[in-house]
Amino acid sequence: MFVGIIILLLILIIMSNIDINIKFLKDNKNDEIVITAKLFYGIYKYKKEIPLIDIDIENRDVKLEINEESEDTMTTGIISEKNEKLSIQDILNKIKEIKKIIRKYHMPIDYLIKKSYWQYLYWNTEVGLNDPAFTGFFTGLIYILKTNIFSFLFSKNICFKELDLKAIPNFKSSKVKTSINCIFSIKMGYIIIAGLKFLKVKYL
């Protein structure tokens, strides 16, 4: 009986989804990224908020200040806070590290991408410049950029069930506002398999 319950629980865990919601907002100084993950049929919820990005000039060196907050439903409160200042060189170094990781672990990463269920992508951008001609030009340019990015994602097997890409000109005020809402999910069983693939690449 006890063994049967354990097996049933393992099956439920393997078949459960991790639902991930990524939101990005850029609106003057109200810039932030919010990442929410729900596990085990919504029993556990993890949330990370990253207010972006203050530019700080120190000794003629431009630095980006990033503040992070993380919380989950188990502790019912903030579990970590982080404040970090990154120079341009720090950012370039991090990009190099990420590229190196992607090249090394591209097989398990591609497996995760292929097995993920890409539900929804909303990307709305509003552009307002001082000159109406420039406003129209840059709005069209942004829309072309978005479609090219989507074509690239499609080539990488990232195909959203619902897609909403908008580039809206604002001829009344000078502003640039963009918001992104991305929702996707993946089963725990696929994550376990991908983890084994990561270990294989790392140690073999």
GIVEN-V271775 format. One line per field, one symbol per residue. phi: phi as a letter, one per 40 degrees, with the letter a starting at -180 (. if undefined). Layout:
phi: ???
This chain:
phi: .cccccccccccccccbbcbbbbbbbafccbabbbbbbbfggcbbbbbbbcbbccbbbfgbcbbbbbbbbaacccficbabababbcdccccccccccccccccbcccccccccccbccabbbbbbbbbcbdccdcccccccccccccccccccccgbbccbbbbbbbcbcbacabbbbbbbbaaacdccccccccccccccbb
